[in-house]
Amino acid sequence: MNLLLQSSSTQHPASIKITGSKSETNRLLLLQTLFPNLILENISNSDDSEVMQKALQNFQLPTSNFQLVDVHHAGTAMRFLTAFFAIQEGNEVVLTGSSRMKERPIKILVDALNQLGAEITYQENEGFPPIKIKGRKITQNRVSLPANVSSQYISALLLIAPKLENGLELSLEGEITSVPYIKMTLALLNQIGVKTLFENNIIKVTHHPLSITHHPIIVESDWSSASYWYSIVALSKIGTRITLSSYKENSLQGDSALVDIYNDFGVETVFNDNNTITIWKKTTHHSQLITHNLNNCPDIAQTIAVTCFGLGIGCELTGLHTLKIK
């Protein structure tokens, strides 16, 4: 099959509503289950978030104390739910996924949880899903992780920390990867009243036994989803404009680095008063080689690479070592 795409000769400003951030949504869905008064708006409609939401809703139904939970391809759900089910006393869960999911490592997180007192065992291959989780009361509060692991392992532990009897002290050994995602998790915990401290390579989360007051949170739209529109504008004629909602200038998302990165491609971002942004092609003058360390925002690497290809310029992108497990 041959497919020919031709650029349009007309330029019409467009306004597009982007679904909520998957990263924020998945964290908040878990927190909402731990703190039911949390009200969420503009949640992500991604497959990952829908799988996560369904698993958490089914868990709360009056069924038996054993469940088989299939997260399909949802890697974030696999990691976050592993930690969540580990602290559900008296419940037993087998957490599984697609054939591809069974090839994605989970050992680092399982080891950390077991060190804290969880009871998690492998059902097929050591270090990989499916896993059996017997929910227990966890009283130990200190554990260490390599600092260069996926931030989702770290966030999974931080999200359940308020419900651990003695809170959590997490030591990260080495150079930390994806700091914005860790800070996002801590900021969301702070928003609902959980006390946290992140100094040097040690993160402390205080036990929070109380419920929270009625607390609405509007999930910011997903910056990685916005990256495709940034790419379209970068590849378009000067003057092309697109308005996207809803975004914050002080975003928690590491992928908001798009604002600075795409400025190198001649795309300017304007933050409007109504939580929208307008992105427009300002110039065709740009470097012939784009160099970026995407350690804090690896998910946008492929979009940037395609943009460079379309513009006929070179790129050197580093800090992508966590992509192999995504």
N, C-alpha and C positions, 0 to 999 in steps of 0.2 A: 504494500500500500504506500502510495506517495502522498504526502501532505504538504501543501504550500501555504505558508502564512505570510500575508502581506500587511504592511503597516497602513493604518488609516490616514487619509489626507486631512481629516477633520480633527479638531481638538476641543473636546467637551469636558469641562470640569466634572469630576465624579465625587460623590459622597458615599462612603462604604462603612457599614457597621461590622466590626470585627468581633468575633466571639471572645469571651473571657480567657485569660491566660490559663493554659493547662497546668502549668507549674503551680500557680497560686491556687487554682481550683482544687487540685488533688490534695494539697496540704490542708486547705480549709474544709474539705469534705471529711477528712479524718478528724480534724479538730471539732467539727460540728457534731460528730458522733460521740466524742468524748465530752463535749460541752453543748448540750442540745439547744440552749437558748441562742445559739449563733445563727443568724439569718443571712443567707447568701443571695446576692443578686448578680446577674450577668456571668453566670458560671459557664465554663467551657462546654462545647458540644462535641469535643473530640472523643474518639473511641476509648482512649485511655480513661478519660473522666467518666464516661458513661459506664464502663466496666467497674470502675472504683465505686461509683455511686450505687450501682445495683448490688454489688457485693456487700456494702455496708448496710444497705436497706434490708437485704435478705437476712443478714445476721441478726437484725433487731426483731425479726418476726418470731412468734412463739412456736418454734419448731423443736426438734430434738437437740441434744447437746453436741451432735456430730454433724458436720457439714463438709461437702466437697465443693470447693470454690475454684472455678476455672477462669483465669484472667485473660485467656487467649494470648494476644501479642502484647498486652499492656505491661511493659517493664516497670513503670513507676508504681502501678498498682501492686505488682508482685513484691516489690521492696517495702512499700509503706504498709501493706496488709500483713506481711510477715511480722513486722514489729507490733502492729495493732493486735493481731490474734494472740501473740505471745503473752499479753497481759490480761486476756479475757479468762479469768479464773473459772474452772469447771467446764470449759468448752474445748472441744477437740475439732481441729480443722485439717483437712488435706488441701494444700494450696498447689494448684497445678496450672498448666498453660499449654500453648501450642507446642508443636515439635520444635520450633525455633526457640521458644521460651525455655525449653528443657536443655538448650545448649548454652544458655546465658548464666554466668556464675552468680551464686548467691552466698558462697561460703563465708566471705568476710563479714557480712551482716549476721549470718547465722552464728558464727563463732562469737561475735561480740554479744549477741543476745544470750547465748548459752553461758557465757562468762558472767553475765549479770544474774543468771539463775533461771533462764527460760529452759523449756524442754522441746527442742526441735530436732527431728531426725530426717534423714534422707530416705526416700521411698524407692529410688532407682539408682542413680549415679551420685557418688560422693561429690558434694559441692554444688549440685545443680537441682532445680526443681524436677519432680514434685517433692514437697516436704510435708511432714506431719508435724503439727503444732498443738501441743497440749497447754492450754492457757494456765498460767500460774501467777501467784502474787510475787512480784519481784521486789526485793528489799536491798539488794546490792546496788551501789550507785556510782561505781567507778569503772571505767573501761577505756581502752586505748584502740585507736585505729590508725593505719597509715594515712597520712594527710593527702596523698595523691590519688586516693580512691574516688569513685563517683560520689558526688555530693549527695546523691539520693540515699546512700547507705547512712551518711551522717545525719541527714534530715529525718530519715525514718526513726532513728534513735531519739532525736530531739523532739519530735512530735509526740511521742508517748511519754516523754520525761515528766511532764506535769502530773501524770497519774502514777508515777512510781513513788512508793512510800517515802523514799529519802531523796527524791529528785535525781539528778544525773550530773556527774562530772566527767566530761569526755575530753581525753587528751589526744591531740592529733600530732603524729610523729612525722616530721619532715616538712616539705614545702606544700602548702595547702592549695588544692585545685578547686576551681569554680567557687571562689569566695562569695560572689553575689547570691548564689543559690542558698548558701548557708545563712547569709545575712537576711535573705528573704524569709526563711523559716523562722529565724529569731524575731524579725520584725512583726510577723503575723502572730507569734506567741505574745509579744509585747502588747499588740493591739487588743487582745482579749484579757489582759491583766496578768499574764504570767511573767515573772521576773527572770531575766537572763543576764549573763555576763560572758563576754567574749574578749579575753585578754591573751595576747601572745598566741599560743596554740592550745589553750584550754578553754572549753566552753562549759559553763555551769547553767543548769536550768533548775529552778526551785519547784518543789512539790506544790501543787495547786489543788487542794482537795475540794474547794468550794465550787459551786456552779457559778456561772457568770450571769449578769443581768442581760435582758433582751438587747442583743447587740447586732445591728445590721452591718454588713460589709459588702461594698460593691467591688467585685473583682475587676481589676484593670484588664483591658483587652491584651491580647497576646502579641508581644513584639516580634516573635519569630514568624507569626502569620503575617505581620506587617511587612516583613522582609521581602516577600514576593512583590508587593506593590511598590516598594522602594526600587526593586530591580526593574520593574516595568517602567517606572518614571525615568530611571537612569538610562534606559535604552530608548527613550522617546525623544521627541523634538523639544527644543528649548521652549519653555512656557507651559509645558504639560503640568497639570495640577490634579492632585487627588487629596480629598479630605477623609481622614480615618477617625473613628471613635471606638472606645473612649480611652484616652491615654493621659498619663501624668508626667510632668517634667521631672519630678523626683521619684522616678519609677524604682520599684524593688527588683525589677527584672534585669539580669545581665545583658539580655539581648537588646536592651535600649541603647546599647553601644552603636546600633545602626545609625543613629543621628549623626555621630561623628564620622563613622566609617563611610557612609554614603555621601558625605560632604566631599570626600575625595573623588567621587564620581560626578560631581556637579549638581548634587541634589541637596536642596536646603529644606530644613524643617522649621515650621512655625507652630508654636504651641498657642492655641486659642483659649479664650476664657471659658468655653463650654466643654472642656475636657476632650476636645478634638485636636488633631494636628493636621496641618496642610503641608504636603510635601510637593515640591515643584522643581522642575529641571531649570536650573539657573544658568548653567554654562556647559559647554562641551570641552572646556580646557581641563585636562586632568593628567596625572602622572602616567607614564608608560609602564610603571611597575608599582603595584600595590603590595605593601608588606604589613601584615598584622599578626600579633599574637592573640589568638582567640581562646586563650586559657579560661577566660571568664564567660565566654559566649560561644562554645563550639557548635551549637545547633544551627548557627547561621552561616557556617563555612561553605556549604554547598551552594547556597544562594549567591554568596559573594563570588565564588568561583565561576558560576554561570554568567554573572554580570560582567566579570572580567573577560570571559570568552566572547560574549556578545559585543563588547566594546573593542575587542582586539588588543587588549593590554595584558601584561603578565601579572601574576600574583604569587606571593610567597606567604602561605598561611601556616602558622605553627600553633602549638598548644592544643592539639587535637587528639591526644592519646586516649581520652575517655570515649570517643566516638565508637570504638570497636565493641563496646558492650551496650550501645544504645540500639 
